[in-house]
């Protein structure tokens, strides 16, 4: 039996590793995702077989057992047999928390005590893999990564099963099914349900705006009445229009030269948001397309896609010339005018910032520096969707290296007897990074700022003519698509009312992880709590019913802010600011409090039969 073995996360990864390093580091043995599952509560404490409102926290941690399904049993046996004689293991699973849990979890389950080297790569081409093996570190250096994964897995098991069982026996009396509760899934359902109820309760309100044509020496332009509050009565708007008709007075003109830096690079949530809005893709589809670009046979075109940071390490700056040259060798990106000396923006407001990657095992999603030179050969292998997503990622990278967008902003104000009228114009001076996107670069522009104003002088006279009253109506908040729902999950701090906590949670990663959010949304749809409505995602009546019962029982059950606070504690394990036990304690304390509230509210009307939503 060999002294060294390599463990990868899946068969395709094993194939890439073999192609890169052969058997130099021993036989390459693939897992099949998670080969292990946590023990069920009744397998730890037999009395827990009977469902009751209790906190299902064992002494210590839940142990593991072989997971069922697929070829998992044979994969685990092959690895276990090889570990018996191995003196050194090269752990080459994915570079995130889940990858660490999959690989190290097997070693812990098999009680392996030999040397472990961690191979971390953020792209799956041969060169990157060879460099990763050469730079492998002791697995001890990734103790916090494993600890964060263990804390999350254990906390979810305790929270989800304890509250699902408690909710079922206290709220599901007479029902036929399980009242499922999930630490992340339930508040995700709540985000969509609250928005739907807000839309249904919305009462549109009419209001009125006044717009007039202003004439100056150099030409004419549109000025719009800009009151502090909306005008709610037509007669009030008509009075303003009458006052404006024929009014002549001096303009207050302010001209400023401004600049706008390029947008941040993409992580998975930003890609899911953009693709959901632009292409109508589900979060799951965006991840699947990105994954194929990352590790598909003959592709390997981008870096690790499950990123949740939008920065790059400064060590990747030397790759810029290679990536730019590779992209511009093809027709798609040939006309993007990246300067001969690309602009490298560092620090928090830039793109290359080491501190912004603290605690993150991977960086923003960018083209793979080691395969971009082969893009002419790779391109024909890509599907239409893969090309669309690659173009999004590549243009974002090129834009980050280009000059700022520079423009001249002119603001003109006219005081019409105490009624302010305003015009705003923006004249491009240098398009800079916007040329990387073409027309797409103007998507976020407001219509008001697109007006091209004639040359204006401060103090010159303007004559208002042809005032019009425009009838408008307030609009409800928009429904989510899967991309904007992922963004809402990532920015769960927005659902927190306490200002101090809200500010603190801005630095957190929201609820769920890049690896789980798409699956959470898919699960809610599969269980008929959410449904697709064109590009949008809406709650079903069944989902609204579950949300209503849980919210009445204890608002904390459906509060994204509560889950965000727990996620923050779990994430602190990753950066060494929190111990595994401490993070699990915090989740258990919250679960125990909710159990008490559910028991107290047990006299409430029971919920009709529901399948698990945990």
Secondary structure, DSSP 4 states (H G I P E B T S, - for coil): --SEEEEESSHHHHHHHHHHHTTTTSEEEE--S--EEEPPHHHH-GGGGS--S-----SS---EEEPPSTTHHHHHHHHHHHHTT-SEEEEES-SSHHHHHHHHHHHHHTT--SEEEE---SS-SHHHHHHHHHT-EEGGGGHHHHHHHHHHHHHHHHHHHHHHHHHHHHH-TT-SS-----TTHHHHHHHHHHHHHHHHH----EEEEEEEEEEETTEEEEEEE--SS-B--HHHHHHHHHHHTT-EEE-EEEEEEEEEPPPPPB-HHHHHHHHHHHT---HHHHHHHHHHHHHSTTT--BS-S------B-GGGGGGHHHHHHHHHTSGGGTT----SS----BSTTSSB-SGGGTT-SS--B-B-TTTGGGHHHHHTTS-HHHHHHHHHHHHHHHHHTSPPEEEEEEEEEEEETTEEEEEEEEEEEE-GGGGGTGGGGGTT--GGGBB-PPP--TT-EEEEEEEEEEEEE--PPPPPBHHHHHHHHHTGGGG---HHHHHHHTTS--SS-TTTHHHHHHHHHHTTSEEEETTEEEE-HHHHHHHHHHHHH-GGGG-HHHHHHHHHHHHHHHTTSS-HHHHHHHHHHHHHHHHHHHHHGGGSPPPPP-----
